[in-house]
Amino acid sequence: MSSTVGKVHSEAITLRAWTEGRMVHLELSDGRLLAFPADRFRLLKNATEEQLARISIRLNGAALRWEELDEDLTVQGILDGRFQLPL
C-alpha cells in the first residue's frame, strides 16, 4: 500500500502554475490541468490579483509559494481538497 501512496505523490508534480483573475491554475506532470479559487485560502483571499500572480513552484513541483504573502500550499493537499474556506 505504501507504494500506492508514493505513486500518488509522484503524480502530483506541478510543471506550470499561473493565475487568471482570482483562479489559480496548475499543469501537472501527468497531464492534468486543474484550477481552484484563491479565495478558498485565508491569506490568498486577502491578496490582490497582482500578488496572486507572483506564484512560484517549490519542492520540485510538490508545492506552491507566494513569497510576499508568506503562503505555501502543497499540490497534494489541493488535490485532496484540503481547502481552508468554503466556496
Backbone as JSON, one array per atom type, in Angstrom:
{
  "sequence": "MSSTVGKVHSEAITLRAWTEGRMVHLELSDGRLLAFPADRFRLLKNATEEQLARISIRLNGAALRWEELDEDLTVQGILDGRFQLPL",
  "N": [[0.81, -1.19, 0.0], [1.99, 1.23, 0.65], [3.46, 1.8, -1.62], [1.51, 2.65, -3.38], [0.72, 5.06, -2.21], [3.11, 6.47, -2.52], [3.13, 6.61, -5.29], [0.91, 8.23, -5.83], [1.79, 10.65, -4.72], [4.0, 11.1, -6.37], [2.8, 11.65, -8.77], [1.65, 14.09, -8.38], [2.97, 16.48, -9.33], [3.83, 19.7, -10.11], [4.17, 21.31, -13.16], [3.73, 23.77, -14.25], [2.45, 26.87, -13.12], [-0.05, 29.33, -12.79], [-2.04, 32.34, -12.67], [-5.35, 33.47, -13.3], [-7.19, 36.13, -13.03], [-8.84, 35.59, -10.06], [-8.41, 32.94, -9.93], [-6.38, 30.08, -9.52], [-4.24, 28.25, -11.51], [-3.02, 25.04, -12.45], [-0.67, 22.98, -14.11], [-0.06, 19.65, -14.28], [2.45, 17.04, -14.07], [1.44, 14.65, -14.98], [-0.28, 15.3, -16.96], [-2.69, 16.38, -16.18], [-4.8, 19.22, -15.81], [-5.66, 21.69, -13.55], [-7.73, 23.85, -11.61], [-8.34, 26.23, -9.05], [-10.24, 28.3, -6.8], [-8.63, 31.11, -5.48], [-9.66, 32.25, -3.25], [-10.35, 30.24, -1.49], [-8.46, 29.94, 0.42], [-7.21, 31.46, 3.34], [-5.07, 33.49, 3.47], [-4.63, 33.94, 0.75], [-7.1, 34.86, -0.03], [-7.22, 37.49, 0.81], [-5.39, 38.69, -0.79], [-4.19, 40.77, -3.48], [-4.89, 40.67, -7.03], [-2.51, 41.04, -8.39], [-0.62, 40.27, -6.46], [-1.34, 37.57, -6.22], [-0.57, 36.65, -8.7], [2.15, 36.41, -8.5], [3.24, 33.79, -8.11], [5.14, 30.92, -7.24], [6.8, 27.83, -8.02], [7.73, 25.25, -5.89], [9.83, 22.87, -4.08], [10.52, 20.9, -6.0], [8.23, 20.88, -7.61], [6.21, 20.01, -5.95], [4.99, 21.82, -4.3], [3.46, 25.08, -3.87], [4.29, 28.54, -3.76], [3.87, 31.74, -2.37], [5.74, 34.26, -1.96], [5.66, 36.98, -1.06], [3.3, 36.95, 0.39], [3.81, 35.09, 2.26], [2.89, 32.43, 2.06], [2.35, 28.99, 1.64], [1.42, 26.16, -0.23], [0.65, 22.72, -0.55], [0.68, 20.67, -3.4], [-0.47, 18.16, -3.34], [-2.22, 18.46, -1.18], [-4.06, 20.26, -2.27], [-5.09, 18.68, -4.34], [-6.28, 16.75, -2.77], [-8.37, 18.17, -1.77], [-8.12, 19.77, 0.47], [-9.0, 22.47, 1.57], [-9.08, 25.7, 3.15], [-11.28, 27.36, 3.44], [-14.83, 27.53, 2.78], [-16.65, 27.46, -0.38]],
  "CA": [[0.0, 0.0, 0.0], [2.84, 2.42, 0.65], [3.86, 2.12, -2.99], [0.42, 3.42, -3.97], [0.83, 6.41, -1.69], [4.24, 7.07, -3.21], [2.74, 6.88, -6.67], [0.02, 9.4, -5.82], [2.61, 11.84, -4.51], [4.87, 11.34, -7.52], [1.99, 12.19, -9.86], [1.21, 15.43, -8.04], [4.1, 17.37, -9.57], [3.43, 20.85, -10.92], [5.09, 21.77, -14.19], [3.46, 25.19, -14.53], [1.4, 27.46, -12.29], [-0.37, 30.7, -13.18], [-3.34, 32.8, -12.21], [-6.22, 34.26, -14.17], [-8.1, 36.73, -12.05], [-8.69, 35.03, -8.72], [-8.26, 31.49, -10.07], [-5.02, 29.56, -9.62], [-4.23, 27.13, -12.46], [-1.84, 24.19, -12.39], [-0.47, 21.91, -15.09], [0.68, 18.6, -13.59], [3.31, 16.22, -14.91], [0.68, 13.53, -15.57], [-1.16, 15.84, -17.99], [-3.88, 17.02, -15.63], [-4.9, 20.65, -15.59], [-6.67, 21.95, -12.54], [-7.83, 25.24, -11.16], [-9.09, 26.41, -7.81], [-10.37, 29.7, -6.41], [-7.69, 31.55, -4.45], [-10.43, 32.63, -2.06], [-10.52, 29.08, -0.61], [-7.38, 30.0, 1.41], [-7.3, 32.73, 4.07], [-4.09, 34.5, 3.04], [-4.84, 34.26, -0.66], [-8.37, 35.59, -0.16], [-6.97, 38.91, 1.04], [-4.35, 39.15, -1.72], [-4.6, 41.39, -4.74], [-4.61, 39.82, -8.2], [-1.08, 41.17, -8.68], [0.08, 39.41, -5.51], [-1.62, 36.18, -6.58], [0.17, 36.32, -9.92], [3.55, 36.16, -8.16], [3.28, 32.42, -7.61], [6.31, 30.14, -7.67], [6.75, 26.38, -7.78], [8.81, 24.85, -4.97], [9.98, 21.45, -3.72], [10.49, 20.09, -7.24], [6.88, 20.81, -8.15], [5.25, 19.48, -4.97], [4.39, 22.9, -3.5], [3.33, 26.41, -4.44], [4.73, 29.54, -2.79], [3.67, 33.17, -2.57], [6.74, 34.81, -1.05], [5.18, 38.24, -0.47], [2.2, 36.65, 1.31], [4.31, 34.05, 3.16], [1.92, 31.33, 1.96], [2.78, 27.78, 0.95], [0.39, 25.12, -0.37], [1.13, 21.52, -1.22], [-0.15, 20.27, -4.53], [-1.26, 17.01, -2.9], [-3.31, 18.99, -0.36], [-5.06, 20.81, -3.19], [-5.74, 17.54, -5.0], [-7.1, 16.07, -1.76], [-9.48, 19.04, -1.4], [-7.9, 20.36, 1.8], [-9.12, 23.92, 1.49], [-9.35, 26.31, 4.45], [-12.55, 28.07, 3.46], [-15.84, 27.01, 1.84], [-16.91, 28.3, -1.57]],
  "C": [[0.86, 1.26, 0.0], [3.31, 2.78, -0.75], [2.77, 2.9, -3.71], [0.48, 4.86, -3.5], [1.98, 7.14, -2.37], [3.91, 7.44, -4.63], [1.85, 8.11, -6.74], [0.85, 10.67, -5.66], [3.5, 12.13, -5.71], [4.09, 11.91, -8.7], [1.61, 13.65, -9.62], [2.37, 16.42, -8.16], [3.65, 18.48, -10.53], [4.53, 21.22, -11.9], [4.97, 23.28, -14.4], [2.34, 25.65, -13.62], [1.2, 28.91, -12.72], [-1.73, 31.07, -12.62], [-4.04, 33.54, -13.34], [-7.28, 34.84, -13.25], [-7.81, 36.14, -10.68], [-8.62, 33.51, -8.74], [-6.78, 31.13, -10.22], [-5.08, 28.3, -10.49], [-2.92, 26.37, -12.34], [-1.84, 23.21, -13.56], [0.43, 20.89, -14.41], [1.44, 17.72, -14.57], [2.58, 15.04, -15.55], [-0.33, 14.01, -16.61], [-2.41, 16.52, -17.46], [-3.7, 18.53, -15.56], [-5.95, 20.85, -14.52], [-6.62, 23.41, -12.16], [-8.65, 25.27, -9.89], [-9.17, 27.89, -7.48], [-9.38, 30.05, -5.3], [-8.42, 31.85, -3.14], [-10.75, 31.45, -1.14], [-9.45, 29.03, 0.48], [-7.33, 31.4, 2.02], [-6.34, 33.8, 3.55], [-4.28, 34.9, 1.58], [-6.1, 35.07, -0.87], [-8.16, 37.09, -0.03], [-5.94, 39.5, 0.09], [-4.95, 39.86, -2.92], [-4.32, 40.41, -5.88], [-3.14, 39.88, -8.58], [-0.26, 40.3, -7.74], [-0.13, 37.94, -5.84], [-0.78, 35.74, -7.78], [1.64, 36.0, -9.65], [3.7, 34.81, -7.45], [4.57, 31.75, -8.09], [6.12, 28.68, -7.28], [7.96, 26.01, -6.95], [8.81, 23.35, -4.77], [9.82, 20.54, -4.94], [9.08, 19.88, -7.77], [5.83, 20.31, -7.19], [4.55, 20.57, -4.17], [4.35, 24.2, -4.3], [3.69, 27.42, -3.36], [4.39, 30.93, -3.29], [4.56, 33.85, -1.54], [6.23, 36.05, -0.32], [4.1, 38.0, 0.58], [2.62, 35.66, 2.39], [3.32, 32.89, 3.23], [2.51, 30.2, 1.13], [1.62, 26.81, 0.91], [1.03, 23.91, -1.02], [0.15, 21.16, -2.33], [-1.02, 19.09, -4.11], [-2.43, 17.47, -2.03], [-4.43, 19.57, -1.21], [-5.82, 19.68, -3.86], [-6.66, 16.79, -4.04], [-8.28, 16.92, -1.29], [-9.34, 19.65, -0.02], [-7.84, 21.88, 1.69], [-9.48, 24.47, 2.86], [-10.75, 26.89, 4.55], [-13.53, 27.44, 2.47], [-15.97, 27.94, 0.63], [-17.81, 29.45, -1.21]]
}
